[in-house]
């Protein structure tokens, strides 16, 4: 049984947040008067913020359960249009195109061109749950994607039924082959020929729907920092925003327990308006929201395995009892694949359990011994991030990754060492810049991604080596 601590020291079981809340649903009538909260009937010692009462528990359960929806609601782009950045940092080593689908009014038509480049298709609902796109892998063609309530086929086009009306669709096209051959031109050509449009537009012009290529800065909104800051400074304001997201039409149909939680939160909190003006009641909502956020962070950051690496095998396929895991992934890894497509290993500490910090002038080294690289059909990559935003570390050489495809990476009898320093001049003598990963002068974290997992990565026996501090 995995547990997490919340702000006032109480323990929250990872799987029991909604379940324990449902136990007090029957008490709601006691606390509701005319649809509003009765300030005179509450549990807890003098309504102390953090006490075990209905308001506090409701705020905790609500934020943990629905936290991912805040991100997808605010990240939602124009529906049914492919969009991509004018340049893509080498962290993904891919050309990316994505769309937010809205299938409530009509089907959309997706045209996939032929290519020799390897590409992946990621489809997920607003919670981040991954589902099968239904499109055969590496198969060009024209596909009509319809919503779950669409009871017809589109004549002359392969019809694929989406399990939800609103979802995200992402294409990642590799710029390098598994053997390291540069295929960047093919990746760019594939994205240029990829098309998505509503059926009515496609019928009028089958060539419509090419991806809009926009400045990369459009994709750089620091959602994690915004969420963290708002919860810290205005938790009731964050709950209000979250309530709007939960009530939005793109939220998938809820389970009966999740619906009860949403309903009772609406009754207590108010539909879009915080009705309870009592400062103590407001403090309970605020304390619950902040405690929930702390439990989300703690659950993720304490999920360490050997050598300090954080690794979830349930990404994109969480059970109803794993809301803390799901919310933690929304905080730290946006648009993540499930384990069949990619594996993610994340660490904030070195092999001794000390926080990674670039203030050490000698930096760190990560060495994959002979045969110790993660097994991958496509590639593996190592990147450094800033802690506040989980964003790439700025550096004048715009070098963000060391990967299995990186040209000219030095090996030593089959081992590969990645040196993490603030400046290339701090590398050991004889080490090439290909093996260099820039880090900031302060806290940072490292992500190891494995695309197309195989062998020990797939069966969850692979353990990445520790990151060691250099002296």
Secondary structure, DSSP 8 states (H G I E B T S, - for coil): --EEE-TTS-EEETT-HHHHHHTTGGGHHHHEETTEE-TT---SGGG-TT-SSHHHHHHHHHHHHHHHHHHHHHH--SBT--EEESS--TTT-EEEEEEEEE-SSS-EEEEE---SS-EEEEEE-TT--B----S-TT--EEEEEE-TT--S--TTSEEEE-SSSEEEEEEEEESB-TT--B-HHHHHHHHHH-EEEEHHHHHH-TT--B-EEE-GGGG---HHHHHHHHHHH-HHHHHHHHHHHHHSTTS----HHHHHHHHHHHHHH-SSS-----HHHHHHHHHHHHHHHHHHHHHHHT-B-GGG-B--S-TT---TT-HHHHHHHHHH-TT---TTTEEEEEESB-TTS-B-BTTSTT-EEEEE-TT-S--EEEEEEEEEE-TTT--B---TT---EEETT-TT---BTTBEEEEEESSGGGS-TT--GGGEEE--SSB-EEEEEEEEE-HHHHTT------EEE--
